[in-house]
Amino acid sequence: MRIISSLIPGVSLAGLLTMTGPASGQTGEVRIQIRVENDNGSSALMSFGNNPRATYGIDQDLGELEGPPLSPAFDVRWANSPGRLNPSYGMGLLYNDYLPCPVNPAREDTFVLLVSDGMESSKKWILSWPDREYLESVADSMFLFDPCHREKLVNMFHQTSYVILNPESPVRFRIYKYGGCPLIVADRFTRMPAHPGH
């Protein structure tokens, strides 16, 4: 069992290096990864962001795949965002969720992360994401909205993980990303924080 007793604000830990971003030389693509794990050892690595070829539907050429009905085991997927015109994610997207690049750099993109414990009955979920340096290179600001804990809004620039104790499954977390697709001239690497014992 992995134990994380508190949030890890602003600490950039050595850990898993994951290539992100487009192939060298392409422009306007943003890829951010978020890991979701529980205290039973189940985990999922999810990607989200912007791509000039993305639509508000399922873009199979970008690796977006509609999932089956929710599993009775630990299940993480991207869900439709409330209020989005013509939502077409079906049962939810496995692994990847990309939206078109914003025309207005002040635009808010909303990504909905659906987490279900199924029959695992976890006592803890841990969400972790890249450090501030990387997030500042792909967005102006980014927030995680937890609807279960007094509707808490977490500034993702200020910490690299968030711990949910005794989660009430399923939960639809929202990620609000402001700002958009910078020019990316080379591949980038995201420093995902590693938890003790990895």
C-alpha positions in Angstrom: 0.0 0.0 0.0 1.2 3.5 -0.8 0.8 6.1 1.9 0.8 9.8 1.1 -0.1 11.7 4.3 -0.5 15.2 2.8 -0.4 17.3 -0.3 3.0 18.0 -1.8 2.8 21.7 -2.6 5.2 23.1 -5.1 7.7 20.2 -4.8 9.2 18.9 -8.0 10.1 15.3 -7.2 12.4 13.2 -9.4 10.3 10.6 -11.0 8.8 9.2 -14.1 9.8 11.0 -17.3 7.0 10.9 -19.9 7.4 12.4 -23.3 4.6 14.9 -24.0 3.8 17.3 -26.8 3.7 16.8 -30.5 6.4 15.5 -32.8 9.2 18.0 -33.3 8.3 21.1 -35.2 4.6 20.9 -35.0 2.7 23.8 -33.6 -0.2 24.4 -31.3 -0.4 21.0 -29.6 -0.6 20.7 -25.8 -0.5 17.4 -23.9 -0.8 17.2 -20.1 -0.8 14.0 -18.2 -2.6 13.3 -14.9 -2.2 10.0 -12.9 -5.1 8.7 -10.8 -4.4 5.9 -8.4 -6.0 4.4 -5.3 -4.7 2.7 -2.2 -5.4 -0.8 -3.6 -2.7 -0.4 -6.2 -4.9 0.4 -9.2 -4.0 3.4 -11.4 -4.6 5.1 -14.7 -2.5 7.6 -16.7 -4.7 10.0 -18.5 -3.8 12.7 -21.1 -5.6 15.9 -22.0 -5.0 19.1 -23.8 -5.4 20.9 -27.2 -4.7 19.9 -30.7 -5.4 21.9 -33.9 -7.0 18.8 -35.5 -9.3 18.1 -32.4 -13.1 18.4 -32.5 -15.6 18.3 -29.7 -16.3 14.7 -30.6 -14.3 11.5 -30.6 -11.1 11.9 -32.6 -9.8 8.4 -33.2 -6.8 9.7 -35.1 -5.6 11.5 -31.9 -6.0 8.3 -29.8 -9.5 9.1 -28.4 -11.5 5.9 -27.9 -15.0 5.5 -26.5 -15.0 3.2 -23.5 -17.4 0.5 -22.6 -19.9 0.8 -19.7 -18.3 1.6 -16.3 -16.3 -1.3 -15.0 -17.1 -2.9 -11.6 -13.3 -2.3 -10.9 -11.4 1.0 -10.7 -12.3 3.0 -13.7 -11.1 6.4 -15.0 -12.3 8.1 -18.1 -13.0 11.5 -19.6 -16.7 12.5 -19.6 -18.7 15.1 -21.5 -18.4 18.6 -20.1 -21.6 20.2 -18.9 -23.1 22.7 -21.3 -20.9 21.7 -24.2 -22.8 21.9 -27.5 -23.3 18.5 -29.2 -21.6 16.3 -26.6 -20.6 13.1 -28.2 -18.3 11.2 -25.8 -20.8 8.3 -25.4 -19.8 6.3 -22.4 -16.7 8.4 -21.9 -13.2 8.5 -23.5 -10.4 6.2 -22.4 -7.0 7.7 -21.8 -7.1 10.8 -24.1 -9.2 14.0 -24.4 -8.1 16.7 -26.8 -10.0 19.9 -27.6 -9.5 22.4 -30.4 -6.9 25.1 -29.8 -8.5 28.2 -28.4 -8.7 31.2 -30.7 -8.9 33.5 -27.7 -6.0 32.9 -25.3 -8.3 33.8 -22.3 -10.7 31.0 -23.2 -11.4 28.4 -20.5 -11.3 24.7 -21.6 -13.1 22.3 -19.2 -12.0 18.6 -19.0 -14.2 16.3 -16.9 -12.4 13.3 -15.3 -14.8 10.6 -14.1 -13.3 8.3 -11.4 -15.2 5.3 -10.2 -14.0 2.8 -7.6 -16.5 0.2 -8.6 -16.3 -2.6 -6.0 -12.8 -1.8 -4.8 -13.9 0.4 -1.8 -10.7 2.5 -1.7 -10.0 4.7 1.3 -7.8 7.1 -0.7 -7.3 8.4 -4.2 -4.2 10.3 -5.4 -4.2 12.6 -8.4 -0.8 13.8 -9.6 0.3 16.0 -12.5 3.4 17.8 -13.9 5.2 20.5 -12.0 4.6 24.2 -12.3 7.4 24.8 -14.8 5.8 22.5 -17.3 2.2 23.7 -16.7 3.3 27.4 -17.2 4.8 26.4 -20.6 1.4 25.2 -21.9 -1.3 27.2 -20.0 -1.8 30.5 -18.2 -3.5 28.9 -15.3 -5.1 25.5 -14.4 -7.4 24.4 -11.6 -8.8 21.1 -10.4 -12.4 21.3 -9.0 -13.3 18.7 -6.4 -17.1 18.6 -6.1 -17.1 16.3 -3.0 -15.0 18.3 -0.6 -16.8 21.6 -0.1 -16.4 22.2 -3.8 -12.7 22.7 -3.4 -10.8 24.5 -6.1 -7.1 23.4 -6.3 -4.6 25.6 -8.1 -2.6 23.0 -10.1 0.3 25.5 -10.5 0.9 25.5 -6.7 1.1 21.7 -6.1 1.7 18.5 -8.0 -0.8 16.2 -6.3 -4.1 16.0 -4.6 -5.3 13.4 -2.1 -8.9 12.5 -1.6 -9.7 10.5 1.6 -12.8 8.2 1.7 -14.0 9.1 -1.8 -17.6 8.8 -2.6 -17.5 7.1 -5.9 -18.1 8.0 -8.7 -16.7 11.5 -8.8 -16.6 13.9 -11.8 -13.6 16.1 -11.2 -13.3 19.2 -13.5 -10.0 20.6 -14.8 -10.2 24.2 -15.9 -7.4 25.2 -18.2 -6.9 28.8 -19.3 -4.7 29.8 -22.2 -3.8 27.8 -25.1 -1.6 26.3 -27.7 1.9 27.8 -27.7 4.4 27.3 -30.5 6.3 24.1 -29.6 9.5 23.8 -31.5 10.7 20.5 -30.0 9.6 17.6 -28.0 9.1 18.3 -24.3 9.3 16.1 -21.2 6.9 16.2 -18.3 8.2 15.5 -14.9 5.5 13.5 -13.2 6.0 13.3 -9.5 6.9 9.9 -8.1 5.3 8.7 -4.9 7.4 6.9 -2.3 7.8 3.3 -3.1 7.6 3.6 -6.9 
